[in-house]
């Protein structure tokens, strides 16, 4: 299978560049004595009317890394994201957030404890300006007005949206709308961000800029990123590890290099005949 080659990694800046809010949250967690640093789904299964969308899936995401979640359509990727984020509950298995069992927690409670997500379709307030959209997201986590305004300005600059600060969200181009979704997710100063097909529909010329955004979430914010996308060039470029789902089960996990060489992954995408075509004897 012809997987895209990853480009050299951008410099990792790590925890020294955490925002004040993230650093404070880290300190609070250490004071409470709770183990931290991971979001984990353990042996998660989910059935809908007898159809198994997930079967015994275990996945772990640490802070400061980007994990890609890939698989064919219908593999269970969005279902797993919904279970992790609290928009759905597993039929069996558990979800832990920094050492706490949060399986029964609703999405908003998980959000208050450092978990954010983006969606395949925009959830912005289209009549509000770009700046107001980010401020509202920050205010929703309890940030005072002045802090929410400062946080919004910082994120707009980080994501290259400051030129559109006063533009109604409805007037944004598709790529800028995707970046606004990321800004809104980061406004809560999360420790983990789940991105569900954030690059879907992006023009190819905009993908490198979006890759830089994903790296910034990891490097500048110290957050763990779970990235679900069908753009394999993006996945191979920015991910530290990749987890592959197929028909609701975990098919493979490894570095981009390991996944690129995995014949089972190639079979899931291209079919067995495509995988073995190079093994046939030549005349």
LINDAGI-V81306 format. One line per field, one symbol per residue. ss: DSSP state (2 for helix, 1 for strand, 0 for the rest). phi: phi as a letter, one per 40 degrees, with the letter a starting at -180 (. if undefined). psi: psi as a letter, one per 30 degrees, with the letter a starting at -180 (. if undefined). A space follows every 50 residues. Layout:
# LINDAGI-V81306
ss->???
phi->???
psi->???
This chain:
# LINDAGI-V81306
ss->00000000000002222002222222222222000001111111111100 11111111111100011111000000222222222000000111111001 10000022222200111000000000001222222222200000222222 22222222000222000122200222222222222200000111110000 00022222222222222220000111110002222222001111110011 111102222200222222220222222220000
phi->.ccccccdccdcbgccbccdcccccdccccccgccbgbbbbbfcbabbfg cccbbgcbabbbcgabbcbbicdgchcccccccccgcabccagabbbfgb cbdcccdcccccbhbbabbcbdbccccccdccdccccccccgccdccccc cccccccdcgbccbdccddccccdccccccccccccccfccbbbbcfccc gcddcccdccdcccccdcccbgccbbbbacccccdccbccbbbbbafgbc caaicdcccccccccccccbgdccccccccccc
psi->kikkkklkklkkfaffgkleeeeeeeeeeeefgkklflkkkjhkkkkjhf kjekjhkkkkklkglkkkjlllkgfgeeeeeeeefgflklelalkkjhfk jgegkleeeeefggkllllekkgljfflleeeeeeeeeefggkleeeeee eeeeeeeegggffgegkkefgkleeeeeeeeeeeeffghlfkkjjjhfgk fkkeffeeeeeeeeeeeeeffglkkjjjlfjfeeefefkelkkkkkhglj elkaleeeeefjeeeeeeefleeeegeffkkl.
